[in-house]
Every structure is written in structure tokens, then in C-alpha cells.
Amino acid sequence: MRVQLDKFEDNEMVVLLLYPGGRRSFDVPRELLPEGARAGDVFEVSFSRDREETDRLAAENKSLLDDLLGRDG
């Protein structure tokens, strides 16, 4: 997926547009972009699932819910 930096906001956020097309936009913290990023720059963005962390978090949430409901797990 590619995005284009549209503009910088006053609150340390930037507006990114899906590229090409720019039909959808979203704000992200400015600190996530590389130093020197400028309006008009295009970035490659990718997501990867962290299965191990997802499973660990699910087990933690289940344990907390079991504790709240008085279950023995």
C-alpha cells in the first residue's frame, strides 16, 4: 500500500492520503514518519500480523475475564 503525505497538522499529526487516488485520508502521529518527510512525499506502508503477540494477548484477556467472572480458567 502506498500513501502520500498531504499536510502537517498543528497537533503533531500528519494527514496521509491513499495513493494513488487520494479518496481516503487518515491522520497519524508525525513521529512515525522519517525525519525530513515533506508534503507530497509518497511512502510504502505494509502491515504484518504478529501471531505470537496476538495469541499472548488473547490468553491474557481470557485470564482477566475469567478472574472477573470468578472462573477457574
LOTIKE-711452 format. One record per atom (N, C-alpha, C): x negated, y negated, z negated; residue number from 1; residue in three letters; atom name. Coordinates in pm, 1 decimal. Example, Ala and Ser with C-alpha at 12.3 -4.5 7.8 and 13.67 -1.06 7.14 Angstrom:
<rs>
       c1       c2       c3 num residu atome
  -1319.0    569.0   -780.0   1    ALA     N
  -1230.0    450.0   -780.0   1    ALA    CA
  -1320.0    330.0   -780.0   1    ALA     C
  -1285.0    225.0   -708.0   2    SER     N
  -1367.0    106.0   -714.0   2    SER    CA
  -1290.0     -3.0   -787.0   2    SER     C
</rs>
This chain:
<rs>
       c1       c2       c3 num residu atome
    -85.6    116.8      0.0   1    MET     N
      0.0      0.0      0.0   1    MET    CA
    -89.9   -122.6      0.0   1    MET     C
    -49.8   -222.7     73.1   2    ARG     N
   -125.1   -347.5     74.8   2    ARG    CA
    -36.5   -461.7     27.4   2    ARG     C
    -99.9   -558.0    -39.4   3    VAL     N
    -31.4   -677.3    -87.7   3    VAL    CA
   -113.4   -799.2    -49.1   3    VAL     C
    -44.3   -912.5    -40.4   4    GLN     N
   -112.3  -1038.7    -12.4   4    GLN    CA
    -86.7  -1133.7   -127.9   4    GLN     C
   -193.7  -1198.8   -174.0   5    LEU     N
   -181.0  -1296.3   -281.5   5    LEU    CA
   -112.5  -1420.1   -224.5   5    LEU     C
      6.8  -1448.7   -276.1   6    ASP     N
     84.5  -1562.5   -227.0   6    ASP    CA
     43.5  -1690.5   -297.8   6    ASP     C
     48.0  -1687.4   -433.5   7    LYS     N
     15.6  -1809.4   -506.8   7    LYS    CA
    -17.0  -1777.5   -652.2   7    LYS     C
    -81.0  -1873.1   -715.7   8    PHE     N
   -112.2  -1865.5   -857.7   8    PHE    CA
     -5.3  -1940.3   -935.2   8    PHE     C
     41.0  -1880.9  -1044.1   9    GLU     N
    139.8  -1944.2  -1131.1   9    GLU    CA
     66.9  -2011.3  -1247.7   9    GLU     C
    131.9  -2106.5  -1312.8  10    ASP     N
     71.3  -2178.2  -1425.7  10    ASP    CA
     47.8  -2089.6  -1546.9  10    ASP     C
    123.6  -1982.4  -1558.8  11    ASN     N
    118.2  -1899.3  -1679.3  11    ASN    CA
     22.2  -1781.3  -1665.4  11    ASN     C
    -85.1  -1800.6  -1588.0  12    GLU     N
   -186.1  -1696.2  -1568.9  12    GLU    CA
   -134.0  -1574.1  -1492.2  12    GLU     C
    -30.0  -1593.1  -1415.4  13    MET     N
     23.6  -1487.3  -1331.7  13    MET    CA
     -1.5  -1524.7  -1185.5  13    MET     C
      2.5  -1423.0  -1099.4  14    VAL     N
     -4.9  -1446.8   -955.8  14    VAL    CA
    114.8  -1379.2   -890.8  14    VAL     C
    156.9  -1433.8   -778.7  15    VAL     N
    266.2  -1375.4   -702.2  15    VAL    CA
    204.0  -1298.5   -586.1  15    VAL     C
    236.8  -1170.1   -578.8  16    LEU     N
    190.9  -1085.2   -470.3  16    LEU    CA
    308.9  -1050.7   -380.6  16    LEU     C
    283.6  -1045.5   -251.9  17    LEU     N
    384.8  -1005.9   -153.9  17    LEU    CA
    344.3   -873.3    -93.3  17    LEU     C
    440.8   -784.7    -70.9  18    LEU     N
    409.4   -663.8      4.3  18    LEU    CA
    363.6   -706.0    142.6  18    LEU     C
    260.0   -640.5    192.7  19    TYR     N
    201.2   -679.4    320.9  19    TYR    CA
    199.5   -559.6    413.6  19    TYR     C
    235.1   -572.9    537.9  20    PRO     N
    288.4   -694.3    598.7  20    PRO    CA
    437.3   -708.9    569.7  20    PRO     C
    491.0   -816.2    606.2  21    GLY     N
    635.1   -838.5    594.5  21    GLY    CA
    671.2   -935.3    484.3  21    GLY     C
    614.2   -918.2    366.8  22    GLY     N
    639.2  -1009.7    257.4  22    GLY    CA
    781.8  -1017.8    209.4  22    GLY     C
    860.0   -912.7    232.0  23    ARG     N
   1001.8   -917.4    192.5  23    ARG    CA
   1021.1   -900.2     42.9  23    ARG     C
    924.6   -841.0    -22.7  24    ARG     N
    934.4   -822.0   -166.9  24    ARG    CA
    813.2   -884.1   -232.7  24    ARG     C
    837.4   -943.9   -349.0  25    SER     N
    727.4  -1004.1   -422.8  25    SER    CA
    733.9   -959.0   -567.7  25    SER     C
    621.6   -969.0   -634.9  26    PHE     N
    617.6   -938.0   -776.9  26    PHE    CA
    501.2  -1012.1   -839.7  26    PHE     C
    513.6  -1036.1   -968.9  27    ASP     N
    411.2  -1106.5  -1044.6  27    ASP    CA
    322.7  -1006.7  -1117.0  27    ASP     C
    195.1  -1036.5  -1122.7  28    VAL     N
    100.5   -956.7  -1200.2  28    VAL    CA
      7.0  -1053.2  -1271.9  28    VAL     C
    -51.7  -1009.0  -1383.3  29    PRO     N
   -147.9  -1094.8  -1452.1  29    PRO    CA
   -268.0  -1124.7  -1362.4  29    PRO     C
   -310.9  -1247.9  -1363.2  30    ARG     N
   -423.8  -1292.1  -1281.6  30    ARG    CA
   -549.3  -1209.7  -1310.1  30    ARG     C
   -564.6  -1166.2  -1435.0  31    GLU     N
   -683.6  -1090.8  -1476.1  31    GLU    CA
   -697.8   -955.8  -1405.2  31    GLU     C
   -591.4   -905.7  -1342.4  32    LEU     N
   -600.7   -778.4  -1271.7  32    LEU    CA
   -667.2   -791.5  -1134.8  32    LEU     C
   -677.3   -913.1  -1085.4  33    LEU     N
   -738.2   -934.8   -954.3  33    LEU    CA
   -887.8   -959.4   -968.7  33    LEU     C
   -963.6   -928.1   -865.5  34    PRO     N
  -1107.3   -953.2   -872.4  34    PRO    CA
  -1138.0  -1103.3   -880.1  34    PRO     C
  -1248.6  -1133.3   -942.9  35    GLU     N
  -1292.0  -1272.3   -953.0  35    GLU    CA
  -1308.8  -1329.2   -812.4  35    GLU     C
  -1265.9  -1451.9   -795.4  36    GLY     N
  -1278.1  -1516.7   -665.6  36    GLY    CA
  -1161.0  -1493.1   -572.8  36    GLY     C
  -1059.4  -1420.1   -618.3  37    ALA     N
   -941.2  -1396.9   -534.1  37    ALA    CA
   -876.5  -1530.8   -500.3  37    ALA     C
   -830.8  -1540.5   -376.2  38    ARG     N
   -770.6  -1665.1   -329.1  38    ARG    CA
   -637.0  -1636.7   -261.7  38    ARG     C
   -551.8  -1738.3   -259.8  39    ALA     N
   -424.3  -1726.7   -189.4  39    ALA    CA
   -451.9  -1686.3    -45.2  39    ALA     C
   -375.8  -1589.8      2.7  40    GLY     N
   -392.8  -1539.6    138.2  40    GLY    CA
   -472.7  -1410.4    145.4  40    GLY     C
   -549.6  -1379.6     40.4  41    ASP     N
   -626.3  -1254.8     38.9  41    ASP    CA
   -532.7  -1134.6     41.1  41    ASP     C
   -574.2  -1030.1    112.1  42    VAL     N
   -498.6   -905.3    119.6  42    VAL    CA
   -575.6   -799.6     40.6  42    VAL     C
   -502.4   -721.6    -40.1  43    PHE     N
   -562.0   -618.8   -124.9  43    PHE    CA
   -497.6   -483.9    -98.6  43    PHE     C
   -576.6   -380.8   -107.0  44    GLU     N
   -528.5   -242.7   -101.5  44    GLU    CA
   -496.1   -202.3   -245.5  44    GLU     C
   -376.5   -148.0   -267.1  45    VAL     N
   -332.6   -106.7   -400.0  45    VAL    CA
   -291.6     39.8   -393.2  45    VAL     C
   -331.8    115.7   -493.0  46    SER     N
   -289.0    255.5   -496.6  46    SER    CA
   -254.2    294.4   -639.5  46    SER     C
   -170.8    394.5   -650.8  47    PHE     N
   -128.6    447.2   -779.7  47    PHE    CA
   -164.3    594.7   -784.4  47    PHE     C
   -210.3    639.4   -897.8  48    SER     N
   -233.1    782.8   -914.9  48    SER    CA
   -176.2    824.7  -1049.5  48    SER     C
   -107.0    934.7  -1048.2  49    ARG     N
    -43.1    985.9  -1169.0  49    ARG    CA
   -149.3   1047.7  -1258.8  49    ARG     C
   -142.3   1013.0  -1387.2  50    ASP     N
   -229.9   1071.8  -1488.1  50    ASP    CA
   -147.0   1178.1  -1560.8  50    ASP     C
   -147.3   1298.4  -1507.2  51    ARG     N
    -63.4   1406.4  -1559.9  51    ARG    CA
    -98.1   1437.8  -1704.5  51    ARG     C
   -226.1   1441.3  -1737.7  52    GLU     N
   -267.8   1473.0  -1873.8  52    GLU    CA
   -214.0   1371.0  -1974.5  52    GLU     C
   -225.3   1242.7  -1943.1  53    GLU     N
   -174.2   1139.5  -2033.4  53    GLU    CA
    -22.4   1141.6  -2038.6  53    GLU     C
     42.0   1168.2  -1925.8  54    THR     N
    187.7   1178.5  -1922.8  54    THR    CA
    234.9   1291.2  -2014.4  54    THR     C
    171.1   1406.5  -2006.0  55    ASP     N
    208.2   1520.6  -2090.7  55    ASP    CA
    181.9   1491.9  -2238.4  55    ASP     C
     68.4   1426.5  -2267.2  56    ARG     N
     35.9   1392.8  -2405.9  56    ARG    CA
    140.0   1297.1  -2463.1  56    ARG     C
    177.5   1197.7  -2385.7  57    LEU     N
    276.8   1100.2  -2430.7  57    LEU    CA
    413.6   1165.0  -2449.3  57    LEU     C
    451.7   1254.4  -2360.7  58    ALA     N
    579.9   1324.4  -2374.2  58    ALA    CA
    582.3   1407.1  -2501.9  58    ALA     C
    471.6   1475.4  -2533.0  59    ALA     N
    464.4   1555.0  -2656.1  59    ALA    CA
    470.7   1464.4  -2778.5  59    ALA     C
    403.2   1351.1  -2773.0  60    GLU     N
    406.4   1256.3  -2884.4  60    GLU    CA
    547.7   1202.9  -2906.1  60    GLU     C
    615.8   1166.0  -2797.4  61    ASN     N
    752.6   1115.3  -2808.7  61    ASN    CA
    847.7   1221.8  -2861.9  61    ASN     C
    831.5   1345.5  -2817.6  62    LYS     N
    915.3   1454.6  -2867.4  62    LYS    CA
    893.7   1474.3  -3016.8  62    LYS     C
    768.8   1468.9  -3059.5  63    SER     N
    738.0   1484.6  -3201.3  63    SER    CA
    801.4   1372.5  -3283.7  63    SER     C
    792.4   1249.6  -3235.9  64    LEU     N
    853.7   1137.0  -3306.9  64    LEU    CA
   1005.2   1153.0  -3314.5  64    LEU     C
   1066.9   1193.4  -3204.5  65    LEU     N
   1211.8   1214.0  -3203.7  65    LEU    CA
   1250.3   1327.1  -3299.2  65    LEU     C
   1174.8   1435.9  -3298.2  66    ASP     N
   1202.1   1546.7  -3390.0  66    ASP    CA
   1192.8   1499.4  -3535.2  66    ASP     C
   1093.4   1418.1  -3566.2  67    ASP     N
   1079.9   1362.6  -3701.6  67    ASP    CA
   1199.7   1277.0  -3737.9  67    ASP     C
   1245.1   1192.2  -3645.9  68    LEU     N
   1358.8   1105.0  -3671.9  68    LEU    CA
   1487.3   1184.6  -3692.5  68    LEU     C
   1501.4   1294.0  -3618.8  69    LEU     N
   1623.1   1374.1  -3627.2  69    LEU    CA
   1612.7   1485.5  -3730.4  69    LEU     C
   1498.3   1493.7  -3800.0  70    GLY     N
   1480.7   1594.7  -3903.9  70    GLY    CA
   1467.3   1734.6  -3849.9  70    GLY     C
   1417.3   1749.0  -3730.9  71    ARG     N
   1396.5   1880.7  -3671.9  71    ARG    CA
   1258.2   1932.8  -3709.0  71    ARG     C
   1243.0   2063.9  -3703.5  72    ASP     N
   1115.5   2127.1  -3734.1  72    ASP    CA
   1027.5   2142.8  -3612.3  72    ASP     C
   1057.4   2076.3  -3504.5  73    GLY     N
    975.5   2079.0  -3384.0  73    GLY    CA
    995.9   2200.8  -3306.2  73    GLY     C
</rs>
